[in-house]
Structure formats: C-alpha cells, structure tokens
Amino acid sequence: MLPSTTVRPPRGVRLALRAGYPFAGVLLVLGLTLLLEWAAQATTFDGILGRGGYVGEPVALVVGAVLGLVLGLVWAGSVLGEALRAHVTSRSITLVWDDARVSVPRSLVAAVVLDADLVLVGAGTVELARVRCDLDRGDLLAALAAHGYPEPLPEDPNGARFAPWRRTDATLPRQERRLLAARGAALAEGGHGDAELLRRQLAARGVMVRDVHRPGRRSRVQEWRAVVPLTAAPAGAPATTGPGPGRAGRPAAATDSPDSDPHAAVMPTARAVPAVRSVATAGAAA
C-alpha cells in the first residue's frame, strides 16, 4: 500500500509567501521607524533610540528591521497554516483548511471534480466535500492517480443546477433557509469550521451548497441545488425534505445541530448511502 501523499499549494506560492511577507514586514516597520524619528526631530524630544542626531538612526533601523522580519515570518506562517492541504491515501482523502477538516473514505467517492472548487461526489450526486481548490493541481492529479481515484472532471456536471440563495426563497423549507443563513454568517466571520458543519447539515437534508464570487460583491454568494425533492412547509409546520425513512421525511441518520458530534454519521440522501465522516474543529492541524 502506498504511503499517504500530502498535497499543498504550489511551491511558487509558498515561496512567495515565505519571502514576500517578511520583506513586506521589514519595509512596513522601517517606514514606521523613519516616520517616528522624523516626528521626533520636529520636536524637542531627543529621538526614539540613540541620540537622535539625524533621521534614520542605525540602532532604530536595525531594531525595526528585525521586528518587521519576525512579524512577517509569523504572518506567513499563519497564512500557510490556514491554507488548504489534502492528505490522499488509498483508503481516504482528508482535506484540511483553516479550522475545518473533512475526511471522505475512498469507497464513497464516485467522482472527483477539479474546477474552481475541489468536489468529491458520492452516490446520487451528493457532494461529500467541496472546497475552493488552491492546491498544486499537478501534484493533486498525480496523487489521485497513484492511489486509484477516478480521473477528475474539469467541470462540475451539476454546475448549471445551482441557484443563488435568497433569504426569501420560498422554494426552500424553513429549516434549510435557516441553515443557509447561519452558514453565510459563519463565512462572513471567517468561521470555516462552523461553515463546514453547516454544509454537512444541508447535505444531510439533500441540499448541496457552493460559494461563488459575483462581480461587484466583496464576499462570496451562496448557491444551492437539491438532490431530493424539497417541500416547503407551511408557516408553523416542521420543514421536510422529501420522502425518506427518517423523522419529518429526512434521512434517519441526519444530524441537525451544528453543535452535534462532528464524528457522527451522516446520511446525505434518503438512499442508503454509507456514512461520510466530516470533522470541523477549531484549531485543526494537518
């Protein structure tokens, strides 16, 4: 059995981050140091460091450069630590980014889509995982081929079925609207772990969701599609998601609360689709 293969963002991107952020930090702090020294020269104060005989004292510049370098290195490390990573084995694919983590068994993956998003598709077009793909695509393709996964599709065959989400969309049952609203709020606050848990809750109810960028908007817009018929419940009645063996027409193993056990099994549709384990915990690391 082949060992696990870890795929990260392209090497050029990682090098640019490791070099660019420290360089930017040095320039920023040096600029602030010179500005402070200039302000000190314009007053009766005798400089920030040293005797303050002229703008740009060597001691102040050296201290500022070292401080900027340290801040830049910490900044670069933080960004790289939150970047998407994929751990590919013959048994599963594990995706880790920010504070979110999703692990999908190989036996559940019916297709892989490698477009703007990396999508792992299961039975009945259920999306077992979806995340913005910033990985080295050549390394990812090689890893998937080496571990026996289907050749990735260049476009999402279900992409045309997505519709923009609106809070007043009567097509969706009330509970699904609430989950989408909560997910949008989590993304706006940078809570990718919470957003992934809510995506799983929606998938358990037969609603797939993706994030797209619309011109003129700073934030991404949620779009959704259904894999089972949706029935909007009347006011005051429980929301349902088509026929199924579970309570209120939902799959019996579906979990509803974002605070539920992240290791709990999820049945994405009314069919007997095996469970997929999605884990989203604060501070998760590869």
Buried (B, 14 or more C-beta within 10 A) or exposed (E): EEEBBBBBBBEEBBEEBBEEBBEBBBEBBBEEBBEBBEEBBEEEEEBBBEEBEEBEBEEBBEBBBEBBBBBBBEBBEEBBEBBBBBBBBBEBBBBBBBBBBBBBBBEBBBBBBBEBBBBBBBBBBBBBBBBBBBBBBEBBBBBBEEBEBEEBBEEBEBBEBBEEBEEEBEBBBBBBBBBBBBBBEBBEEEBBBBBBBBBBBBBBBBBBBBBBEEEEEEEBBBBBBBBBEBBBBEEEEEBBBBEBEBEBBBBEBBBBEBEEEBEBBBBBBBBEBEBBBBBBBEEBEB
